[in-house]
């Protein structure tokens, strides 16, 4: 298994390499795919990167074989195809967590997101769009209290005004957590049925051991 860089020079060299490669990948896809597909590719690459780093990090923050349950509230800024329709997303989620090592945990998250229709959408009869996410993920601490996260799953649209599609969810993130509180920021992409959108969201949650 590849090792993470240890010295400042090694970290700087790897950072320059990753930035250069990342720029080339993003440039390629923005030149050769539609914007809709580009955002899906970027979410895929970011989620895969978060999983890669998750299995290579070391810290002493989670308890092995321990179950935790948390409840969170979150707000986000819609992106992609939905941005012209909605400018704010608000949701609530419950997350079940199981520690598989001292620094890595698996997660199961579900709840409800509401994408509020903006005034322009309301003027033409538009209504808010709801979505129920069901996601599995990994949460890995690379230093005390700070973690990488990556989730994948399905999102079930619930609005009665529109076709109720099922979306593929890909979501990389970064967060801070202690024994009670969990604060995380993430990008979440919803794709499928030739329609892709996302949200940049902040989640604040309270959790406890089971």
ZIJO-V755282 format. One record per residue. N is the residue number from 1. RES is the residue in three letters. PHI is phi in whole degrees, -180 to 180 (999 if undefined). NEAR is the number of other C-alpha atoms within 10 Angstrom. Layout:
# ZIJO-V755282
n->(N:N)
res->(RES:RES)
phi->(PHI:PHI)
near->(NEAR:NEAR)
This chain:
# ZIJO-V755282
n->(1:2:3:4:5:6:7:8:9:10:11:12:13:14:15:16:17:18:19:20:21:22:23:24:25:26:27:28:29:30:31:32:33:34:35:36:37:38:39:40:41:42:43:44:45:46:47:48:49:50:51:52:53:54:55:56:57:58:59:60:61:62:63:64:65:66:67:68:69:70:71:72:73:74:75:76:77:78:79:80:81:82:83:84:85:86:87:88:89:90:91:92:93:94:95:96:97:98:99:100:101:102:103:104:105:106:107:108:109:110:111:112:113:114:115:116:117:118:119:120:121:122:123:124:125:126:127:128:129:130:131:132:133:134:135:136:137:138:139:140:141:142:143:144:145:146:147:148:149:150:151:152:153:154:155:156:157:158:159:160:161:162:163:164:165:166:167:168:169:170:171:172:173:174:175:176:177:178:179:180:181:182:183:184:185:186:187:188:189:190:191:192:193:194:195:196:197:198:199:200:201:202:203:204:205:206:207:208:209:210)
res->(UNK:UNK:UNK:UNK:UNK:UNK:UNK:UNK:UNK:UNK:UNK:UNK:UNK:UNK:UNK:UNK:UNK:UNK:UNK:UNK:UNK:UNK:UNK:UNK:UNK:UNK:UNK:UNK:UNK:UNK:UNK:UNK:UNK:UNK:UNK:UNK:UNK:UNK:UNK:UNK:UNK:UNK:UNK:UNK:UNK:UNK:UNK:UNK:UNK:UNK:UNK:UNK:UNK:UNK:UNK:UNK:UNK:UNK:UNK:UNK:UNK:UNK:UNK:UNK:UNK:UNK:UNK:UNK:UNK:UNK:UNK:UNK:UNK:UNK:UNK:UNK:UNK:UNK:UNK:UNK:UNK:UNK:UNK:UNK:UNK:UNK:UNK:UNK:UNK:UNK:UNK:UNK:UNK:UNK:UNK:UNK:UNK:UNK:UNK:UNK:UNK:UNK:UNK:UNK:UNK:UNK:UNK:UNK:UNK:UNK:UNK:UNK:UNK:UNK:UNK:UNK:UNK:UNK:UNK:UNK:UNK:UNK:UNK:UNK:UNK:UNK:UNK:UNK:UNK:UNK:UNK:UNK:UNK:UNK:UNK:UNK:UNK:UNK:UNK:UNK:UNK:UNK:UNK:UNK:UNK:UNK:UNK:UNK:UNK:UNK:UNK:UNK:UNK:UNK:UNK:UNK:UNK:UNK:UNK:UNK:UNK:UNK:UNK:UNK:UNK:UNK:UNK:UNK:UNK:UNK:UNK:UNK:UNK:UNK:UNK:UNK:UNK:UNK:UNK:UNK:UNK:UNK:UNK:UNK:UNK:UNK:UNK:UNK:UNK:UNK:UNK:UNK:UNK:UNK:UNK:UNK:UNK:UNK:UNK:UNK:UNK:UNK:UNK:UNK:UNK:UNK:UNK:UNK:UNK:UNK)
phi->(999:-64:-98:-76:-63:-108:-96:-61:-64:-65:-64:-63:-63:-67:-61:-63:-63:-65:-63:-64:-66:-62:-61:-64:-65:-64:-61:-60:-73:-71:-86:-118:-135:-73:-61:-60:-73:-62:-64:-66:-64:-62:-63:-63:-63:-65:-66:-63:-64:-64:-65:-59:-68:-61:-87:-118:-98:-137:-166:-118:-128:-99:-101:-64:66:-96:-100:-137:-131:-134:-125:-133:-118:-146:-132:-149:-107:-64:-131:75:-62:-88:-63:-75:-106:-138:-113:-152:-123:-131:-153:-138:-140:-114:-132:-99:-129:-131:-80:-104:-159:-69:-127:-137:-137:-97:-131:-132:-127:-152:171:-151:-114:-124:-96:-74:-67:-80:-64:-61:-68:-64:-63:-108:91:-73:-127:-62:-111:-106:-150:-105:-90:-132:-132:-110:-159:-129:-133:-131:-89:-101:-157:-54:75:-113:-138:-91:-134:-147:-134:-146:175:-128:-120:-106:-69:-120:-63:-80:-83:-125:-64:-88:-89:-110:-107:-79:-108:-130:-150:-88:-159:-141:-154:-130:-148:-128:-69:-123:-114:-140:-120:-140:-122:-153:-110:-122:-109:-119:-133:137:57:58:-147:-126:-151:-160:-153:-100:-127:-116:-120:-118:-134:-114:-133:-154:-78:-102)
near->(5:6:7:13:13:8:9:9:10:11:13:12:12:14:13:11:12:12:11:11:12:15:11:11:14:16:12:12:16:16:10:11:12:10:15:16:17:19:23:23:19:18:21:18:17:19:22:17:14:23:20:14:16:22:16:14:17:18:17:14:22:24:16:14:13:15:18:19:18:19:20:18:17:18:20:23:17:24:21:17:14:17:17:13:21:22:17:19:21:18:19:17:20:18:19:17:24:20:21:16:18:17:24:27:24:19:21:18:20:19:17:19:23:21:24:20:22:17:14:12:15:13:10:8:10:16:20:18:21:21:21:19:22:19:21:17:19:24:27:31:28:20:15:15:18:20:24:26:27:28:25:22:18:19:23:17:20:19:15:11:11:11:9:14:16:18:22:20:22:27:25:25:21:19:20:17:20:14:13:12:15:19:17:19:19:20:22:24:27:24:21:13:9:7:14:21:19:24:23:18:20:19:20:20:20:18:20:12:11:9)
